[in-house]
Amino acid sequence: MQDILEKAATIRLVVFDVDGVLTDGSLFLGDDGQEYKAFHSRDGHGMKMLLATGVDIAVITGRTSQVVLHRMDNLGIRHVYQGQLDKLPAFEELIRKLGIPAEQAAYVGDDVVDLPVMRRAGLAVAVEDAHPLVKKHAHWCTPNAGGRGAARDLCELIMGAQGTLDTQLGRYLD
């Protein structure tokens, strides 16, 4: 676990997949073709706390959905890449744009399409219910499933490793 904490201490960017990571992977489609997704509120709050510490956050997803744009805007996440069937070029563009080396980026995935980015990122994370091959190639697996607290798990791990977790949580105890 010490090596994971050492990696987490250097992270300046966290990139999340959406379906199966920020959601439980269920896709709700209305008769009109409208797509609906359910996001866990504690994941969102963890992401807001992490942003407040100066760590940047992005999403790269294979699907395209207005609800993702709305949720990310609500959380203050500025880097949103949708419709990325091959996620690695978007990841490379993002780290180049932000001037962050891949070693200081974490990527959270759940399925085999996430493996190319996970293998490039400095901290590869799989959600608890990820595909077995994804878990095999992860540096760390979250205790909670996608859409069920996995994002919060990682946010708190990083804040703990960087010494910012107590400050973020302490704001609610004053």
C-alpha positions in Angstrom: 0.0 0.0 0.0 2.9 2.3 0.6 3.8 2.4 -3.1 0.2 3.4 -3.9 0.3 6.2 -1.4 3.6 7.4 -2.9 2.1 7.5 -6.4 -1.0 9.2 -5.0 1.1 11.9 -3.4 2.4 13.0 -6.8 -1.0 13.2 -8.6 -1.9 16.5 -10.2 -4.7 15.2 -12.5 -7.4 12.6 -12.1 -9.2 11.3 -15.2 -12.4 9.4 -14.8 -14.3 7.2 -17.2 -18.1 7.8 -16.8 -20.2 4.7 -17.5 -19.2 2.1 -14.9 -17.0 4.5 -12.9 -19.0 7.6 -12.1 -22.2 5.6 -12.7 -23.0 2.0 -12.0 -22.9 1.3 -15.8 -26.7 1.3 -16.3 -28.0 3.2 -19.3 -31.5 4.5 -19.0 -33.0 5.4 -22.4 -36.3 7.1 -22.8 -38.7 6.4 -25.8 -37.5 9.8 -27.2 -33.9 8.6 -27.2 -33.0 10.8 -24.2 -30.3 9.2 -22.0 -30.4 9.3 -18.2 -27.6 8.5 -15.8 -27.5 8.2 -12.0 -24.5 9.7 -10.2 -23.6 9.2 -6.6 -23.7 12.5 -4.6 -20.8 11.5 -2.4 -18.6 10.9 -5.4 -19.5 14.4 -6.6 -18.6 15.9 -3.2 -15.3 14.0 -3.1 -14.5 15.4 -6.6 -15.3 18.9 -5.4 -13.1 18.6 -2.3 -10.2 17.2 -4.5 -10.6 20.1 -6.9 -10.4 22.5 -3.9 -7.0 21.1 -3.1 -5.6 22.1 -6.6 -5.8 18.6 -8.2 -7.4 18.9 -11.6 -10.1 16.5 -12.8 -11.3 15.4 -16.2 -13.6 12.8 -17.8 -13.0 10.8 -20.9 -15.9 8.7 -22.1 -16.8 6.7 -25.1 -20.4 7.9 -25.1 -21.9 11.3 -25.7 -24.5 12.6 -23.4 -25.9 16.1 -22.4 -26.4 14.8 -18.8 -22.6 14.3 -18.5 -22.0 17.9 -19.6 -24.6 19.1 -17.1 -23.1 17.0 -14.2 -19.5 18.0 -14.9 -20.5 21.7 -15.2 -22.3 21.3 -11.8 -19.1 19.9 -10.3 -16.8 22.6 -11.8 -15.0 20.1 -14.1 -13.8 21.9 -17.2 -12.1 19.0 -19.1 -14.8 16.8 -20.7 -14.0 14.5 -23.6 -17.0 12.7 -24.9 -17.4 10.3 -27.9 -13.9 9.0 -27.4 -14.0 5.3 -28.5 -10.1 5.4 -28.4 -9.4 7.3 -25.1 -5.6 7.4 -25.3 -5.4 10.3 -27.8 -7.7 12.4 -25.6 -5.6 11.6 -22.6 -2.4 12.5 -24.4 -4.0 15.8 -25.6 -5.1 16.6 -22.1 -1.8 16.0 -20.3 0.0 18.0 -23.1 -2.5 20.9 -22.8 -2.1 21.0 -19.0 1.6 20.4 -19.0 1.3 17.4 -16.6 3.5 14.3 -17.2 1.6 11.0 -17.4 3.3 9.9 -14.2 1.4 12.6 -12.3 -2.0 11.6 -13.7 -4.4 9.0 -12.4 -6.9 7.2 -14.5 -10.0 5.4 -13.3 -11.6 2.7 -15.4 -13.8 -0.3 -15.3 -13.6 -2.1 -18.7 -11.1 -3.2 -21.3 -11.5 0.0 -23.4 -9.8 1.8 -20.4 -6.6 -0.3 -20.5 -4.6 1.8 -22.9 -4.9 4.9 -20.8 -4.5 3.0 -17.5 -1.2 1.5 -18.8 0.0 5.1 -19.6 -1.1 6.8 -16.4 1.1 7.1 -13.3 -1.7 5.7 -11.1 -4.1 3.2 -12.7 -7.2 2.6 -10.7 -10.0 0.0 -11.3 -13.3 0.2 -9.6 -14.3 -2.7 -7.4 -16.6 -4.3 -9.9 -14.3 -3.7 -12.9 -13.6 -6.4 -15.5 -11.0 -8.9 -14.2 -8.4 -7.9 -16.8 -8.7 -4.2 -15.8 -8.2 -5.1 -12.1 -5.2 -7.2 -13.1 -3.6 -4.1 -14.7 -4.5 -1.6 -12.0 -2.2 -0.3 -9.4 -5.1 0.0 -7.0 -8.7 -1.1 -6.8 -11.3 1.0 -5.1 -13.2 -0.6 -2.2 -16.6 0.5 -3.7 -18.1 -0.2 -7.1 -18.5 2.2 -9.9 -21.3 4.7 -9.3 -21.3 3.6 -5.6 -18.6 5.6 -4.0 -15.5 4.5 -6.1 -14.7 8.1 -7.1 -14.9 9.2 -3.5 -12.6 6.4 -2.5 -9.9 7.6 -4.9 -10.4 11.3 -4.1 -9.9 10.6 -0.4 -6.9 8.3 -1.1 -5.2 11.1 -3.0 -6.1 13.8 -0.4 -4.8 11.5 2.4 -1.5 10.9 0.6 -1.1 14.6 -0.1 -2.0 15.7 3.4 -5.1 17.7 2.5 -7.9 15.3 3.6 -8.1 16.5 7.2 -8.4 20.1 6.1 -11.2 19.3 3.6 -13.2 17.2 6.1 -12.4 19.6 8.9 -14.4 22.3 7.2 -17.5 20.5 8.2 -16.6 20.2 11.9 -16.0 23.9 12.7 
